[in-house]
């Protein structure tokens, strides 16, 4: 197991902050065709990969 995915107190705090910044309380069907929503999702995934020190996992990160 990659050591950066082990939950520690500092990592927990970073993940809570990530959730608070990126999770929506609702999603509308129109959001799924909004290019801005795609960018927001990509930013969130990029930040999550960085928090977990996983490197570039997705094509848009390259």
mmCIF file as Biopython writes it, N, C-alpha, C and O atoms, coordinates in Angstrom:
data_model
#
loop_
_atom_site.group_PDB
_atom_site.id
_atom_site.type_symbol
_atom_site.label_atom_id
_atom_site.label_alt_id
_atom_site.label_comp_id
_atom_site.label_asym_id
_atom_site.label_entity_id
_atom_site.label_seq_id
_atom_site.pdbx_PDB_ins_code
_atom_site.Cartn_x
_atom_site.Cartn_y
_atom_site.Cartn_z
_atom_site.occupancy
_atom_site.B_iso_or_equiv
_atom_site.auth_seq_id
_atom_site.auth_asym_id
_atom_site.pdbx_PDB_model_num
ATOM 1   N N  . UNK A ? 1  ? 0.847   -1.165 0.000   1.0 0.0 1  A 1 
ATOM 2   C CA . UNK A ? 1  ? 0.000   0.000  0.000   1.0 0.0 1  A 1 
ATOM 3   C C  . UNK A ? 1  ? 0.901   1.240  0.000   1.0 0.0 1  A 1 
ATOM 4   O O  . UNK A ? 1  ? 1.876   1.321  0.747   1.0 0.0 1  A 1 
ATOM 5   N N  . UNK A ? 2  ? 0.558   2.168  -0.831  1.0 0.0 2  A 1 
ATOM 6   C CA . UNK A ? 2  ? 1.297   3.428  -0.919  1.0 0.0 2  A 1 
ATOM 7   C C  . UNK A ? 2  ? 1.114   4.181  0.400   1.0 0.0 2  A 1 
ATOM 8   O O  . UNK A ? 2  ? -0.016  4.397  0.839   1.0 0.0 2  A 1 
ATOM 9   N N  . UNK A ? 3  ? 2.209   4.575  1.024   1.0 0.0 3  A 1 
ATOM 10  C CA . UNK A ? 3  ? 2.124   5.187  2.361   1.0 0.0 3  A 1 
ATOM 11  C C  . UNK A ? 3  ? 1.329   6.491  2.392   1.0 0.0 3  A 1 
ATOM 12  O O  . UNK A ? 3  ? 0.808   6.875  3.439   1.0 0.0 3  A 1 
ATOM 13  N N  . UNK A ? 4  ? 1.235   7.165  1.258   1.0 0.0 4  A 1 
ATOM 14  C CA . UNK A ? 4  ? 0.518   8.445  1.256   1.0 0.0 4  A 1 
ATOM 15  C C  . UNK A ? 4  ? -0.997  8.284  1.277   1.0 0.0 4  A 1 
ATOM 16  O O  . UNK A ? 4  ? -1.717  9.274  1.399   1.0 0.0 4  A 1 
ATOM 17  N N  . UNK A ? 5  ? -1.495  7.050  1.159   1.0 0.0 5  A 1 
ATOM 18  C CA . UNK A ? 5  ? -2.942  6.849  1.265   1.0 0.0 5  A 1 
ATOM 19  C C  . UNK A ? 5  ? -3.347  6.381  2.660   1.0 0.0 5  A 1 
ATOM 20  O O  . UNK A ? 5  ? -4.529  6.157  2.922   1.0 0.0 5  A 1 
ATOM 21  N N  . UNK A ? 6  ? -2.375  6.234  3.549   1.0 0.0 6  A 1 
ATOM 22  C CA . UNK A ? 6  ? -2.684  5.902  4.940   1.0 0.0 6  A 1 
ATOM 23  C C  . UNK A ? 6  ? -3.202  7.158  5.627   1.0 0.0 6  A 1 
ATOM 24  O O  . UNK A ? 6  ? -2.589  8.223  5.552   1.0 0.0 6  A 1 
ATOM 25  N N  . UNK A ? 7  ? -4.319  7.018  6.285   1.0 0.0 7  A 1 
ATOM 26  C CA . UNK A ? 7  ? -4.961  8.178  6.904   1.0 0.0 7  A 1 
ATOM 27  C C  . UNK A ? 7  ? -4.217  8.601  8.165   1.0 0.0 7  A 1 
ATOM 28  O O  . UNK A ? 7  ? -4.091  7.843  9.127   1.0 0.0 7  A 1 
ATOM 29  N N  . UNK A ? 8  ? -3.735  9.829  8.124   1.0 0.0 8  A 1 
ATOM 30  C CA . UNK A ? 8  ? -3.097  10.444 9.285   1.0 0.0 8  A 1 
ATOM 31  C C  . UNK A ? 8  ? -3.922  11.681 9.636   1.0 0.0 8  A 1 
ATOM 32  O O  . UNK A ? 8  ? -4.772  12.104 8.853   1.0 0.0 8  A 1 
ATOM 33  N N  . UNK A ? 9  ? -3.678  12.247 10.783  1.0 0.0 9  A 1 
ATOM 34  C CA . UNK A ? 9  ? -4.429  13.447 11.176  1.0 0.0 9  A 1 
ATOM 35  C C  . UNK A ? 9  ? -4.234  14.596 10.182  1.0 0.0 9  A 1 
ATOM 36  O O  . UNK A ? 9  ? -5.220  15.209 9.771   1.0 0.0 9  A 1 
ATOM 37  N N  . UNK A ? 10 ? -3.000  14.908 9.784   1.0 0.0 10 A 1 
ATOM 38  C CA . UNK A ? 10 ? -2.835  15.995 8.800   1.0 0.0 10 A 1 
ATOM 39  C C  . UNK A ? 10 ? -3.515  15.686 7.458   1.0 0.0 10 A 1 
ATOM 40  O O  . UNK A ? 10 ? -4.114  16.568 6.844   1.0 0.0 10 A 1 
ATOM 41  N N  . UNK A ? 11 ? -3.418  14.443 7.014   1.0 0.0 11 A 1 
ATOM 42  C CA . UNK A ? 11 ? -4.051  14.081 5.742   1.0 0.0 11 A 1 
ATOM 43  C C  . UNK A ? 11 ? -5.572  14.146 5.874   1.0 0.0 11 A 1 
ATOM 44  O O  . UNK A ? 11 ? -6.262  14.572 4.949   1.0 0.0 11 A 1 
ATOM 45  N N  . UNK A ? 12 ? -6.084  13.727 7.018   1.0 0.0 12 A 1 
ATOM 46  C CA . UNK A ? 12 ? -7.520  13.828 7.270   1.0 0.0 12 A 1 
ATOM 47  C C  . UNK A ? 12 ? -7.977  15.287 7.166   1.0 0.0 12 A 1 
ATOM 48  O O  . UNK A ? 12 ? -8.995  15.574 6.535   1.0 0.0 12 A 1 
ATOM 49  N N  . UNK A ? 13 ? -7.237  16.196 7.774   1.0 0.0 13 A 1 
ATOM 50  C CA . UNK A ? 13 ? -7.583  17.619 7.722   1.0 0.0 13 A 1 
ATOM 51  C C  . UNK A ? 13 ? -7.568  18.132 6.279   1.0 0.0 13 A 1 
ATOM 52  O O  . UNK A ? 13 ? -8.454  18.887 5.878   1.0 0.0 13 A 1 
ATOM 53  N N  . UNK A ? 14 ? -6.571  17.725 5.506   1.0 0.0 14 A 1 
ATOM 54  C CA . UNK A ? 14 ? -6.510  18.146 4.100   1.0 0.0 14 A 1 
ATOM 55  C C  . UNK A ? 14 ? -7.686  17.586 3.311   1.0 0.0 14 A 1 
ATOM 56  O O  . UNK A ? 14 ? -8.256  18.274 2.464   1.0 0.0 14 A 1 
ATOM 57  N N  . UNK A ? 15 ? -8.046  16.337 3.589   1.0 0.0 15 A 1 
ATOM 58  C CA . UNK A ? 15 ? -9.174  15.724 2.876   1.0 0.0 15 A 1 
ATOM 59  C C  . UNK A ? 15 ? -10.499 16.382 3.242   1.0 0.0 15 A 1 
ATOM 60  O O  . UNK A ? 15 ? -11.357 16.569 2.378   1.0 0.0 15 A 1 
ATOM 61  N N  . UNK A ? 16 ? -10.674 16.732 4.501   1.0 0.0 16 A 1 
ATOM 62  C CA . UNK A ? 16 ? -11.894 17.438 4.918   1.0 0.0 16 A 1 
ATOM 63  C C  . UNK A ? 16 ? -11.971 18.780 4.190   1.0 0.0 16 A 1 
ATOM 64  O O  . UNK A ? 16 ? -13.037 19.161 3.705   1.0 0.0 16 A 1 
ATOM 65  N N  . UNK A ? 17 ? -10.864 19.488 4.113   1.0 0.0 17 A 1 
ATOM 66  C CA . UNK A ? 17 ? -10.834 20.753 3.372   1.0 0.0 17 A 1 
ATOM 67  C C  . UNK A ? 17 ? -11.159 20.548 1.908   1.0 0.0 17 A 1 
ATOM 68  O O  . UNK A ? 17 ? -11.878 21.347 1.308   1.0 0.0 17 A 1 
ATOM 69  N N  . UNK A ? 18 ? -10.624 19.464 1.324   1.0 0.0 18 A 1 
ATOM 70  C CA . UNK A ? 18 ? -10.901 19.153 -0.078  1.0 0.0 18 A 1 
ATOM 71  C C  . UNK A ? 18 ? -12.393 18.903 -0.300  1.0 0.0 18 A 1 
ATOM 72  O O  . UNK A ? 18 ? -12.980 19.416 -1.253  1.0 0.0 18 A 1 
ATOM 73  N N  . UNK A ? 19 ? -12.994 18.117 0.579   1.0 0.0 19 A 1 
ATOM 74  C CA . UNK A ? 19 ? -14.434 17.843 0.477   1.0 0.0 19 A 1 
ATOM 75  C C  . UNK A ? 19 ? -15.228 19.141 0.597   1.0 0.0 19 A 1 
ATOM 76  O O  . UNK A ? 19 ? -16.150 19.378 -0.183  1.0 0.0 19 A 1 
ATOM 77  N N  . UNK A ? 20 ? -14.881 19.968 1.555   1.0 0.0 20 A 1 
ATOM 78  C CA . UNK A ? 20 ? -15.608 21.226 1.754   1.0 0.0 20 A 1 
ATOM 79  C C  . UNK A ? 20 ? -15.494 22.162 0.553   1.0 0.0 20 A 1 
ATOM 80  O O  . UNK A ? 20 ? -16.421 22.920 0.270   1.0 0.0 20 A 1 
ATOM 81  N N  . UNK A ? 21 ? -14.375 22.116 -0.149  1.0 0.0 21 A 1 
ATOM 82  C CA . UNK A ? 21 ? -14.188 22.983 -1.321  1.0 0.0 21 A 1 
ATOM 83  C C  . UNK A ? 21 ? -14.858 22.432 -2.576  1.0 0.0 21 A 1 
ATOM 84  O O  . UNK A ? 21 ? -15.329 23.204 -3.411  1.0 0.0 21 A 1 
ATOM 85  N N  . UNK A ? 22 ? -14.908 21.114 -2.718  1.0 0.0 22 A 1 
ATOM 86  C CA . UNK A ? 22 ? -15.272 20.555 -4.012  1.0 0.0 22 A 1 
ATOM 87  C C  . UNK A ? 22 ? -16.605 19.803 -4.070  1.0 0.0 22 A 1 
ATOM 88  O O  . UNK A ? 22 ? -17.155 19.642 -5.160  1.0 0.0 22 A 1 
ATOM 89  N N  . UNK A ? 23 ? -17.134 19.347 -2.958  1.0 0.0 23 A 1 
ATOM 90  C CA . UNK A ? 23 ? -18.392 18.600 -3.021  1.0 0.0 23 A 1 
ATOM 91  C C  . UNK A ? 23 ? -19.572 19.553 -3.063  1.0 0.0 23 A 1 
ATOM 92  O O  . UNK A ? 23 ? -19.640 20.514 -2.298  1.0 0.0 23 A 1 
ATOM 93  N N  . UNK A ? 24 ? -20.483 19.278 -3.953  1.0 0.0 24 A 1 
ATOM 94  C CA . UNK A ? 24 ? -21.709 20.070 -4.064  1.0 0.0 24 A 1 
ATOM 95  C C  . UNK A ? 24 ? -22.796 19.413 -3.225  1.0 0.0 24 A 1 
ATOM 96  O O  . UNK A ? 24 ? -22.785 18.201 -3.014  1.0 0.0 24 A 1 
ATOM 97  N N  . UNK A ? 25 ? -23.722 20.217 -2.756  1.0 0.0 25 A 1 
ATOM 98  C CA . UNK A ? 25 ? -24.848 19.639 -2.014  1.0 0.0 25 A 1 
ATOM 99  C C  . UNK A ? 25 ? -25.961 19.206 -2.954  1.0 0.0 25 A 1 
ATOM 100 O O  . UNK A ? 25 ? -26.891 18.513 -2.542  1.0 0.0 25 A 1 
ATOM 101 N N  . UNK A ? 26 ? -25.868 19.614 -4.223  1.0 0.0 26 A 1 
ATOM 102 C CA . UNK A ? 26 ? -26.823 19.150 -5.237  1.0 0.0 26 A 1 
ATOM 103 C C  . UNK A ? 26 ? -26.194 19.285 -6.612  1.0 0.0 26 A 1 
ATOM 104 O O  . UNK A ? 26 ? -25.283 20.083 -6.831  1.0 0.0 26 A 1 
ATOM 105 N N  . UNK A ? 27 ? -26.702 18.487 -7.521  1.0 0.0 27 A 1 
ATOM 106 C CA . UNK A ? 27 ? -26.210 18.476 -8.885  1.0 0.0 27 A 1 
ATOM 107 C C  . UNK A ? 27 ? -27.418 18.481 -9.810  1.0 0.0 27 A 1 
ATOM 108 O O  . UNK A ? 27 ? -28.335 17.676 -9.648  1.0 0.0 27 A 1 
ATOM 109 N N  . UNK A ? 28 ? -27.417 19.376 -10.766 1.0 0.0 28 A 1 
ATOM 110 C CA . UNK A ? 28 ? -28.516 19.488 -11.721 1.0 0.0 28 A 1 
ATOM 111 C C  . UNK A ? 28 ? -28.081 18.843 -13.032 1.0 0.0 28 A 1 
ATOM 112 O O  . UNK A ? 28 ? -26.896 18.853 -13.367 1.0 0.0 28 A 1 
ATOM 113 N N  . UNK A ? 29 ? -29.008 18.298 -13.754 1.0 0.0 29 A 1 
ATOM 114 C CA . UNK A ? 29 ? -28.707 17.632 -15.019 1.0 0.0 29 A 1 
ATOM 115 C C  . UNK A ? 29 ? -27.951 18.565 -15.976 1.0 0.0 29 A 1 
ATOM 116 O O  . UNK A ? 29 ? -27.093 18.103 -16.729 1.0 0.0 29 A 1 
ATOM 117 N N  . UNK A ? 30 ? -28.252 19.850 -15.960 1.0 0.0 30 A 1 
ATOM 118 C CA . UNK A ? 30 ? -27.554 20.816 -16.824 1.0 0.0 30 A 1 
ATOM 119 C C  . UNK A ? 30 ? -26.072 20.930 -16.482 1.0 0.0 30 A 1 
ATOM 120 O O  . UNK A ? 30 ? -25.262 21.269 -17.345 1.0 0.0 30 A 1 
ATOM 121 N N  . UNK A ? 31 ? -25.708 20.649 -15.225 1.0 0.0 31 A 1 
ATOM 122 C CA . UNK A ? 31 ? -24.305 20.702 -14.831 1.0 0.0 31 A 1 
ATOM 123 C C  . UNK A ? 31 ? -23.463 19.719 -15.642 1.0 0.0 31 A 1 
ATOM 124 O O  . UNK A ? 31 ? -22.283 19.964 -15.895 1.0 0.0 31 A 1 
ATOM 125 N N  . UNK A ? 32 ? -24.072 18.611 -16.045 1.0 0.0 32 A 1 
ATOM 126 C CA . UNK A ? 32 ? -23.330 17.559 -16.726 1.0 0.0 32 A 1 
ATOM 127 C C  . UNK A ? 32 ? -22.884 17.938 -18.135 1.0 0.0 32 A 1 
ATOM 128 O O  . UNK A ? 32 ? -22.026 17.267 -18.709 1.0 0.0 32 A 1 
ATOM 129 N N  . UNK A ? 33 ? -23.444 18.987 -18.690 1.0 0.0 33 A 1 
ATOM 130 C CA . UNK A ? 33 ? -23.022 19.460 -20.018 1.0 0.0 33 A 1 
ATOM 131 C C  . UNK A ? 33 ? -22.308 20.810 -19.949 1.0 0.0 33 A 1 
ATOM 132 O O  . UNK A ? 33 ? -21.982 21.398 -20.980 1.0 0.0 33 A 1 
ATOM 133 N N  . UNK A ? 34 ? -22.070 21.289 -18.752 1.0 0.0 34 A 1 
ATOM 134 C CA . UNK A ? 34 ? -21.410 22.579 -18.552 1.0 0.0 34 A 1 
ATOM 135 C C  . UNK A ? 34 ? -19.889 22.383 -18.567 1.0 0.0 34 A 1 
ATOM 136 O O  . UNK A ? 34 ? -19.358 21.672 -17.714 1.0 0.0 34 A 1 
ATOM 137 N N  . UNK A ? 35 ? -19.177 23.000 -19.522 1.0 0.0 35 A 1 
ATOM 138 C CA . UNK A ? 35 ? -17.718 22.867 -19.571 1.0 0.0 35 A 1 
ATOM 139 C C  . UNK A ? 35 ? -17.036 23.331 -18.275 1.0 0.0 35 A 1 
ATOM 140 O O  . UNK A ? 35 ? -15.989 22.798 -17.909 1.0 0.0 35 A 1 
ATOM 141 N N  . UNK A ? 36 ? -17.607 24.299 -17.593 1.0 0.0 36 A 1 
ATOM 142 C CA . UNK A ? 36 ? -17.040 24.767 -16.328 1.0 0.0 36 A 1 
ATOM 143 C C  . UNK A ? 36 ? -17.105 23.664 -15.268 1.0 0.0 36 A 1 
ATOM 144 O O  . UNK A ? 36 ? -16.181 23.519 -14.468 1.0 0.0 36 A 1 
ATOM 145 N N  . UNK A ? 37 ? -18.186 22.893 -15.258 1.0 0.0 37 A 1 
ATOM 146 C CA . UNK A ? 37 ? -18.306 21.786 -14.309 1.0 0.0 37 A 1 
ATOM 147 C C  . UNK A ? 37 ? -17.204 20.754 -14.561 1.0 0.0 37 A 1 
ATOM 148 O O  . UNK A ? 37 ? -16.616 20.230 -13.614 1.0 0.0 37 A 1 
ATOM 149 N N  . UNK A ? 38 ? -16.926 20.464 -15.822 1.0 0.0 38 A 1 
ATOM 150 C CA . UNK A ? 38 ? -15.845 19.543 -16.158 1.0 0.0 38 A 1 
ATOM 151 C C  . UNK A ? 38 ? -14.519 20.052 -15.605 1.0 0.0 38 A 1 
ATOM 152 O O  . UNK A ? 38 ? -13.762 19.293 -14.999 1.0 0.0 38 A 1 
ATOM 153 N N  . UNK A ? 39 ? -14.240 21.329 -15.812 1.0 0.0 39 A 1 
ATOM 154 C CA . UNK A ? 39 ? -12.997 21.921 -15.299 1.0 0.0 39 A 1 
ATOM 155 C C  . UNK A ? 39 ? -12.934 21.829 -13.771 1.0 0.0 39 A 1 
ATOM 156 O O  . UNK A ? 39 ? -11.874 21.550 -13.210 1.0 0.0 39 A 1 
ATOM 157 N N  . UNK A ? 40 ? -14.062 22.063 -13.100 1.0 0.0 40 A 1 
ATOM 158 C CA . UNK A ? 40 ? -14.109 21.979 -11.646 1.0 0.0 40 A 1 
ATOM 159 C C  . UNK A ? 40 ? -13.825 20.551 -11.173 1.0 0.0 40 A 1 
ATOM 160 O O  . UNK A ? 40 ? -13.109 20.346 -10.193 1.0 0.0 40 A 1 
ATOM 161 N N  . UNK A ? 41 ? -14.384 19.578 -11.869 1.0 0.0 41 A 1 
ATOM 162 C CA . UNK A ? 41 ? -14.143 18.173 -11.523 1.0 0.0 41 A 1 
ATOM 163 C C  . UNK A ? 41 ? -12.683 17.799 -11.737 1.0 0.0 41 A 1 
ATOM 164 O O  . UNK A ? 41 ? -12.085 17.106 -10.913 1.0 0.0 41 A 1 
ATOM 165 N N  . UNK A ? 42 ? -12.119 18.255 -12.832 1.0 0.0 42 A 1 
ATOM 166 C CA . UNK A ? 42 ? -10.715 17.974 -13.105 1.0 0.0 42 A 1 
ATOM 167 C C  . UNK A ? 42 ? -9.811  18.611 -12.058 1.0 0.0 42 A 1 
ATOM 168 O O  . UNK A ? 42 ? -8.841  17.999 -11.611 1.0 0.0 42 A 1 
ATOM 169 N N  . UNK A ? 43 ? -10.128 19.826 -11.673 1.0 0.0 43 A 1 
ATOM 170 C CA . UNK A ? 43 ? -9.346  20.497 -10.632 1.0 0.0 43 A 1 
ATOM 171 C C  . UNK A ? 43 ? -9.431  19.720 -9.321  1.0 0.0 43 A 1 
ATOM 172 O O  . UNK A ? 43 ? -8.425  19.542 -8.634  1.0 0.0 43 A 1 
ATOM 173 N N  . UNK A ? 44 ? -10.629 19.261 -8.977  1.0 0.0 44 A 1 
ATOM 174 C CA . UNK A ? 44 ? -10.816 18.506 -7.736  1.0 0.0 44 A 1 
ATOM 175 C C  . UNK A ? 44 ? -10.026 17.198 -7.781  1.0 0.0 44 A 1 
ATOM 176 O O  . UNK A ? 44 ? -9.355  16.852 -6.809  1.0 0.0 44 A 1 
ATOM 177 N N  . UNK A ? 45 ? -10.097 16.473 -8.886  1.0 0.0 45 A 1 
ATOM 178 C CA . UNK A ? 45 ? -9.360  15.212 -9.004  1.0 0.0 45 A 1 
ATOM 179 C C  . UNK A ? 45 ? -7.857  15.444 -8.977  1.0 0.0 45 A 1 
ATOM 180 O O  . UNK A ? 45 ? -7.119  14.658 -8.383  1.0 0.0 45 A 1 
ATOM 181 N N  . UNK A ? 46 ? -7.399  16.511 -9.611  1.0 0.0 46 A 1 
ATOM 182 C CA . UNK A ? 46 ? -5.982  16.840 -9.602  1.0 0.0 46 A 1 
ATOM 183 C C  . UNK A ? 46 ? -5.504  17.128 -8.181  1.0 0.0 46 A 1 
ATOM 184 O O  . UNK A ? 46 ? -4.445  16.660 -7.765  1.0 0.0 46 A 1 
ATOM 185 N N  . UNK A ? 47 ? -6.294  17.898 -7.449  1.0 0.0 47 A 1 
ATOM 186 C CA . UNK A ? 47 ? -5.935  18.221 -6.074  1.0 0.0 47 A 1 
ATOM 187 C C  . UNK A ? 47 ? -5.955  16.972 -5.188  1.0 0.0 47 A 1 
ATOM 188 O O  . UNK A ? 47 ? -5.093  16.816 -4.323  1.0 0.0 47 A 1 
ATOM 189 N N  . UNK A ? 48 ? -6.918  16.094 -5.394  1.0 0.0 48 A 1 
ATOM 190 C CA . UNK A ? 48 ? -6.989  14.865 -4.608  1.0 0.0 48 A 1 
ATOM 191 C C  . UNK A ? 48 ? -5.780  13.972 -4.876  1.0 0.0 48 A 1 
ATOM 192 O O  . UNK A ? 48 ? -5.202  13.411 -3.945  1.0 0.0 48 A 1 
ATOM 193 N N  . UNK A ? 49 ? -5.399  13.843 -6.137  1.0 0.0 49 A 1 
ATOM 194 C CA . UNK A ? 49 ? -4.214  13.054 -6.471  1.0 0.0 49 A 1 
ATOM 195 C C  . UNK A ? 49 ? -2.967  13.649 -5.825  1.0 0.0 49 A 1 
ATOM 196 O O  . UNK A ? 49 ? -2.066  12.920 -5.411  1.0 0.0 49 A 1 
ATOM 197 N N  . UNK A ? 50 ? -2.921  14.964 -5.740  1.0 0.0 50 A 1 
ATOM 198 C CA . UNK A ? 50 ? -1.778  15.620 -5.084  1.0 0.0 50 A 1 
ATOM 199 C C  . UNK A ? 50 ? -1.789  15.379 -3.581  1.0 0.0 50 A 1 
ATOM 200 O O  . UNK A ? 50 ? -0.739  15.112 -2.997  1.0 0.0 50 A 1 
ATOM 201 N N  . UNK A ? 51 ? -2.952  15.468 -2.944  1.0 0.0 51 A 1 
ATOM 202 C CA . UNK A ? 51 ? -3.059  15.219 -1.502  1.0 0.0 51 A 1 
ATOM 203 C C  . UNK A ? 51 ? -2.587  13.799 -1.179  1.0 0.0 51 A 1 
ATOM 204 O O  . UNK A ? 51 ? -1.906  13.575 -0.179  1.0 0.0 51 A 1 
ATOM 205 N N  . UNK A ? 52 ? -2.953  12.853 -2.029  1.0 0.0 52 A 1 
ATOM 206 C CA . UNK A ? 52 ? -2.603  11.456 -1.798  1.0 0.0 52 A 1 
ATOM 207 C C  . UNK A ? 52 ? -1.273  11.062 -2.440  1.0 0.0 52 A 1 
ATOM 208 O O  . UNK A ? 52 ? -0.882  9.895  -2.410  1.0 0.0 52 A 1 
ATOM 209 N N  . UNK A ? 53 ? -0.577  12.052 -3.023  1.0 0.0 53 A 1 
ATOM 210 C CA . UNK A ? 53 ? 0.739   11.837 -3.634  1.0 0.0 53 A 1 
ATOM 211 C C  . UNK A ? 53 ? 0.706   10.679 -4.625  1.0 0.0 53 A 1 
ATOM 212 O O  . UNK A ? 53 ? 1.550   9.783  -4.578  1.0 0.0 53 A 1 
ATOM 213 N N  . UNK A ? 54 ? -0.269  10.707 -5.513  1.0 0.0 54 A 1 
ATOM 214 C CA . UNK A ? 54 ? -0.440  9.625  -6.474  1.0 0.0 54 A 1 
ATOM 215 C C  . UNK A ? 54 ? 0.082   9.955  -7.864  1.0 0.0 54 A 1 
ATOM 216 O O  . UNK A ? 54 ? 0.048   9.108  -8.758  1.0 0.0 54 A 1 
ATOM 217 N N  . UNK A ? 55 ? 0.560   11.170 -8.052  1.0 0.0 55 A 1 
ATOM 218 C CA . UNK A ? 55 ? 1.076   11.562 -9.351  1.0 0.0 55 A 1 
ATOM 219 C C  . UNK A ? 55 ? -0.058  11.801 -10.343 1.0 0.0 55 A 1 
ATOM 220 O O  . UNK A ? 55 ? -1.204  12.034 -9.959  1.0 0.0 55 A 1 
ATOM 221 N N  . UNK A ? 56 ? 0.285   11.740 -11.607 1.0 0.0 56 A 1 
ATOM 222 C CA . UNK A ? 56 ? -0.691  11.975 -12.663 1.0 0.0 56 A 1 
ATOM 223 C C  . UNK A ? 56 ? -1.416  10.668 -12.994 1.0 0.0 56 A 1 
ATOM 224 O O  . UNK A ? 56 ? -0.833  9.738  -13.552 1.0 0.0 56 A 1 
ATOM 225 N N  . UNK A ? 57 ? -2.693  10.623 -12.636 1.0 0.0 57 A 1 
ATOM 226 C CA . UNK A ? 57 ? -3.502  9.430  -12.885 1.0 0.0 57 A 1 
ATOM 227 C C  . UNK A ? 57 ? -4.369  9.562  -14.125 1.0 0.0 57 A 1 
ATOM 228 O O  . UNK A ? 57 ? -4.735  8.562  -14.742 1.0 0.0 57 A 1 
ATOM 229 N N  . UNK A ? 58 ? -4.695  10.780 -14.487 1.0 0.0 58 A 1 
ATOM 230 C CA . UNK A ? 58 ? -5.680  11.032 -15.525 1.0 0.0 58 A 1 
ATOM 231 C C  . UNK A ? 58 ? -5.028  11.707 -16.730 1.0 0.0 58 A 1 
ATOM 232 O O  . UNK A ? 58 ? -4.038  12.426 -16.593 1.0 0.0 58 A 1 
ATOM 233 N N  . UNK A ? 59 ? -5.592  11.467 -17.902 1.0 0.0 59 A 1 
ATOM 234 C CA . UNK A ? 59 ? -5.046  12.063 -19.133 1.0 0.0 59 A 1 
ATOM 235 C C  . UNK A ? 59 ? -4.963  13.578 -19.056 1.0 0.0 59 A 1 
ATOM 236 O O  . UNK A ? 59 ? -4.008  14.166 -19.562 1.0 0.0 59 A 1 
ATOM 237 N N  . UNK A ? 60 ? -5.950  14.226 -18.430 1.0 0.0 60 A 1 
ATOM 238 C CA . UNK A ? 60 ? -5.946  15.692 -18.393 1.0 0.0 60 A 1 
ATOM 239 C C  . UNK A ? 60 ? -4.812  16.240 -17.518 1.0 0.0 60 A 1 
ATOM 240 O O  . UNK A ? 60 ? -4.524  17.435 -17.572 1.0 0.0 60 A 1 
ATOM 241 N N  . UNK A ? 61 ? -4.178  15.407 -16.729 1.0 0.0 61 A 1 
ATOM 242 C CA . UNK A ? 61 ? -3.079  15.865 -15.882 1.0 0.0 61 A 1 
ATOM 243 C C  . UNK A ? 61 ? -1.742  15.863 -16.632 1.0 0.0 61 A 1 
ATOM 244 O O  . UNK A ? 61 ? -0.744  16.375 -16.126 1.0 0.0 61 A 1 
ATOM 245 N N  . UNK A ? 62 ? -1.726  15.306 -17.795 1.0 0.0 62 A 1 
ATOM 246 C CA . UNK A ? 62 ? -0.456  15.175 -18.549 1.0 0.0 62 A 1 
ATOM 247 C C  . UNK A ? 62 ? -0.238  16.334 -19.466 1.0 0.0 62 A 1 
ATOM 248 O O  . UNK A ? 62 ? 0.772   16.385 -20.168 1.0 0.0 62 A 1 
#
